[in-house]
Amino acid sequence: MSTKHINKLRPFSALIDSCWKEKYTFARFMKDLIAGITVGIIAIPLAMALAIASGVPPQYGLYTAAIAGIVIAISGGSRYSVSGPTAAFVVILYPVSQQFGLSGLLVATLMSGIILLAMGFARFGKFIEYIPVSVTLGFTSGIAITIATMQIKDFFGLQMLHVPENYVDKVVALANAFPTLKYSDTIIGSATLLVLIFWPKLKVRLPGHLPAIIVGTLIMWVFTLFDIHVETIGSKFSYLLPDGTEGSGIPPILPQFVLPWELPGSAPISWAMITALMPAALSMAVLGAIESLLCAVVLDNMTGKKHHSNSELIGQGLGNIAAPFFGGITATAAIARSAANVRAGATSPISAIVHSVLVLLTLLILAPLLSYLPLAAMSSLLLIVAWNMSAAGKVFSLIRRAPKDDIIVLLLCMSLTVLFDMVIAITVGIVIASLLFMRRIANMTRVTQLSETKEDKSLLVVRVNGPLFFAAAERIFDELRVKSHGYDIIIMQWDAVPVFDAGGLDAFQKFIDAVRKDTHIIVCDIPFQPLKTLARANVTPIEGVLSFQNSLKSALEEVQQIEDAKRVAHQ
């Protein structure tokens, strides 16, 4: 496949390729229908749990899965991806919702969508390949640790008036609150968690999320028979409809169009607000791009199909632009739901659209029942999500087998994500990984002595193997300066020098200046890129100091001519 084809912008490519270019039959629709219903069953409780973890009422998670799910499925570049709220965003969204409220969170989501759209049109899709595995594993496992910690309060029913934002303070506050543990919530959370853990062993096609939630709700019902109070969605959240109707839990209506900055109690949009939200919006966009494209790569490996990375970024951007106008928070492709979509037999983005339609129907039909879901059961769902997200097996495998540099980057990214935030972790991780990689590559550049004239030791022939870039060139030419002492002529063979940059050029010119009084330098077998660099810098032969030859053979012939000329001059 050509680079031109890879970088080509093809919005709506997933839908066009799978439903227009390929024949879409009734049999395929039935497969998509079953897959969509299966994923919808998983998405409904997860969407609510993730919204609660992000600091907003649960219905906004459902609005996200419905609106963003449909828009991204139609306009994206990965035919099997299912988009909606994901656990990775919780650590970014929660602080935003606490500081700026729902309105600020929706505005930040809108801004992230615009950034994603720009990334897609700028063809940044392939840049995901430049993020090292150690960085990706580091920040995802760090996010998993943070999410798991956030679920402790609801899982054990702890009474806390305020949950600190700083991770260390949060752990201390949770420990201090442990005497307020409620056995009813703990039993519900534990039972739900056990069903989620052991359900896959039954080899039943129905996802375990629904049975686990049902078990948790039934146990809660038993507790209510004995007048034991358990926190539920209905007891914690309430809503007010435009007609003045007030209720608890989730409103039984479809998402309504609203300007995010005109929500009740929200501050008017301003440049100061946009500036304050920009770091969070940029974090959302970067994480959304990374997660959606990683998901697409995973699905490609599962199905043998190819996604269009730039089109996927455009789809994610459009989804995150549209969702806030209907109350939707930040969305991206969810790896677990998308993988379940493939395993359930999906053939096109129609399955993701079916999943979103099911979420909308749930809002209309089952909203009163969703109010009875216990918060402890919802926290159990997120504990499983956090465990799966942590990729603990891959982390331990990398620590056991990878080079020390990669282990350092992994642990650094994980620690920074937990203690500070994901943006700092990714930025520092990529910078450190790049520096360590450059050091590793620089250490691979070597100078090897090929031959030497034994009689008078006037000729030194060396081969430079590796890139002569800024991190390696200074060391290499310093080494050559020492080796060249006492020699009249040096031949440098550059056939194994793939890169020669400005740093290498500067070190080369310093080397010439240092030895030009005593030594003649001949450079031969120069590849195209170093030759181009020399030409752009207008480096030309210098009589008696520097010359260039096409091959080692012609360089040796020039040496012979120089020696012959010296003999004639002495006679």
Salt bridges, closest charged atoms under 4 A:
ASP17 OD1 - ARG10 NH2 2.68
ASP17 OD1 - LYS21 NZ 3.82
ASP17 OD2 - HIS308 NE2 3.54
GLU22 OE1 - ARG28 NH1 3.97
GLU22 OE2 - ARG79 NH1 3.18
GLU22 OE2 - LYS305 NZ 3.75
GLU129 OE2 - LYS126 NZ 3.69
ASP154 OD1 - LYS153 NZ 3.79
ASP185 OD1 - LYS182 NZ 3.69
ASP300 OD2 - HIS307 ND1 2.52
ASP405 OD1 - ARG439 NH2 3.12
ASP405 OD2 - ARG440 NH2 3.42
ASP478 OD1 - ARG481 NH1 3.34
ASP495 OD1 - ARG463 NE 3.05
ASP506 OD2 - LYS510 NZ 3.27
ASP513 OD1 - ARG516 NH1 3.45
GLU558 OE2 - HIS520 NE2 3.44
ASP564 OD1 - ARG567 NH2 2.24
